[in-house]
């Protein structure tokens, strides 16, 4: 991956709807050259997808929570991760180091909905404990920082 690839990735992170012509002007390449580079980055798994960022509250999901999950001893981590996928309220799931094994970002319509989600989580075989932090306000999400230079 060279400096032009990094510029393209940064531009797409900031505006995933930018046209190839617009990207080409930004990096000094033709549209077809940009298309080839982006196709190569997608095929290599560097670019993994494109999505719309939406306001969760406008979709009726007014409560955001971070939920840490502790697992029982000798549980199959992959099985728990597979079962977590069944809960559509989970927006993000990270396998982490520390007291908890997983950290989840959950969206719910209200506190009652969050409570139902926590109950469902607690019912998953292998989950021994959950720890929930309710988000009071969001200062920013999906922050796009500058890419680090290759060393």
C-alpha positions as CSV (number, residue, x, y, z in Angstrom):
1,X,0.0,0.0,0.0
2,X,1.5,3.3,-1.1
3,X,0.8,7.0,-0.2
4,X,-1.9,7.2,-2.9
5,X,-3.7,4.2,-1.5
6,X,-3.6,5.8,1.9
7,X,-5.0,9.1,0.5
8,X,-7.8,7.2,-1.2
9,X,-8.6,5.3,2.0
10,X,-8.6,8.5,4.0
11,X,-10.9,10.2,1.5
12,X,-13.3,7.3,1.5
13,X,-13.4,7.2,5.3
14,X,-14.4,10.9,5.3
15,X,-16.9,10.5,2.4
16,X,-17.8,7.0,1.3
17,X,-20.0,8.3,-1.4
18,X,-17.2,10.2,-3.2
19,X,-17.2,9.4,-7.0
20,X,-14.1,7.9,-8.6
21,X,-13.7,11.1,-10.6
22,X,-13.7,13.1,-7.4
23,X,-11.2,10.8,-5.8
24,X,-9.1,10.9,-8.9
25,X,-8.9,14.7,-8.8
26,X,-7.9,14.5,-5.1
27,X,-5.0,12.1,-5.7
28,X,-4.0,13.1,-9.3
29,X,-5.2,9.9,-11.1
30,X,-7.8,9.1,-13.7
31,X,-11.1,7.6,-12.7
32,X,-10.2,4.2,-14.1
33,X,-6.9,4.2,-12.2
34,X,-8.8,5.0,-9.0
35,X,-11.3,2.2,-9.7
36,X,-8.5,-0.3,-10.2
37,X,-6.8,0.8,-6.9
38,X,-10.1,0.6,-4.9
39,X,-10.9,-2.8,-6.4
40,X,-7.5,-4.0,-5.4
41,X,-7.9,-2.6,-1.8
42,X,-11.3,-4.3,-1.6
43,X,-10.0,-7.6,-2.9
44,X,-7.1,-7.5,-0.4
45,X,-9.6,-6.9,2.5
46,X,-8.3,-3.5,3.3
47,X,-11.6,-1.9,2.4
48,X,-14.2,-4.1,4.0
49,X,-17.4,-2.3,3.2
50,X,-19.4,0.9,2.9
51,X,-22.3,2.0,5.1
52,X,-24.6,4.9,6.0
53,X,-24.1,6.5,9.4
54,X,-27.5,7.2,10.9
55,X,-28.8,8.9,14.1
56,X,-30.0,6.0,16.3
57,X,-32.5,8.1,18.2
58,X,-34.3,9.0,15.0
59,X,-34.8,5.3,14.5
60,X,-36.4,5.0,17.9
61,X,-33.2,3.7,19.6
62,X,-32.8,6.4,22.3
63,X,-30.7,4.4,24.8
64,X,-27.1,3.4,24.1
65,X,-25.2,1.2,26.6
66,X,-21.9,-0.5,26.8
67,X,-22.1,-4.0,28.3
68,X,-19.2,-6.0,29.5
69,X,-19.6,-9.8,29.6
70,X,-17.8,-12.2,31.8
71,X,-17.8,-15.8,30.8
72,X,-17.8,-18.9,32.9
73,X,-14.6,-21.1,33.0
74,X,-14.1,-23.6,30.2
75,X,-16.8,-22.0,28.0
76,X,-16.4,-22.0,24.2
77,X,-15.7,-18.4,23.3
78,X,-16.6,-18.9,19.6
79,X,-20.0,-20.4,20.6
80,X,-20.7,-17.4,22.8
81,X,-19.7,-15.0,20.0
82,X,-21.9,-16.9,17.6
83,X,-24.9,-16.6,20.0
84,X,-24.3,-12.9,20.5
85,X,-24.8,-12.4,16.7
86,X,-28.5,-13.4,17.3
87,X,-29.2,-10.2,19.3
88,X,-29.9,-7.5,16.8
89,X,-29.6,-4.8,19.5
90,X,-25.8,-5.4,19.6
91,X,-24.2,-2.8,17.3
92,X,-20.6,-3.6,18.1
93,X,-18.9,-6.6,19.8
94,X,-15.3,-6.7,20.8
95,X,-13.3,-9.5,22.4
96,X,-11.2,-7.8,25.0
97,X,-8.5,-8.3,27.6
98,X,-9.3,-7.6,31.3
99,X,-12.0,-8.7,33.6
100,X,-14.6,-8.9,30.9
101,X,-14.3,-11.2,27.8
102,X,-16.5,-9.1,25.5
103,X,-17.6,-5.5,25.3
104,X,-20.8,-4.8,23.5
105,X,-22.3,-1.5,22.3
106,X,-26.1,-2.0,22.5
107,X,-28.9,0.2,21.2
108,X,-32.4,0.0,22.7
109,X,-35.6,2.0,22.4
110,X,-35.7,2.7,26.1
111,X,-34.6,1.4,29.5
112,X,-37.2,-1.4,29.5
113,X,-35.8,-2.5,26.1
114,X,-32.3,-2.5,27.5
115,X,-33.4,-4.6,30.5
116,X,-34.9,-7.2,28.1
117,X,-31.6,-7.3,26.2
118,X,-29.6,-7.8,29.4
119,X,-31.9,-10.6,30.3
120,X,-31.4,-12.2,26.9
121,X,-27.6,-11.8,27.3
122,X,-27.7,-13.4,30.7
123,X,-29.5,-16.4,29.3
124,X,-26.7,-17.3,26.9
125,X,-24.9,-20.4,28.0
126,X,-21.5,-19.4,29.2
127,X,-22.3,-15.9,30.3
128,X,-21.7,-15.6,34.0
129,X,-22.1,-11.9,34.5
130,X,-22.9,-8.7,32.7
131,X,-21.8,-5.1,33.6
132,X,-23.8,-2.3,32.0
133,X,-22.9,1.4,31.6
134,X,-25.6,3.6,30.1
135,X,-24.4,6.4,27.8
136,X,-25.9,9.7,29.0
137,X,-24.8,11.7,25.9
138,X,-22.6,11.1,22.8
139,X,-19.9,13.7,22.2
140,X,-18.8,12.0,19.0
141,X,-18.9,8.6,17.3
142,X,-17.3,7.1,14.2
143,X,-14.4,9.5,14.4
144,X,-12.2,9.6,11.3
145,X,-8.6,10.3,12.3
146,X,-5.6,10.6,10.1
147,X,-4.1,7.3,9.0
148,X,-0.6,6.5,10.4
149,X,2.2,6.7,8.0
150,X,4.0,3.4,7.2
151,X,7.3,3.0,8.9
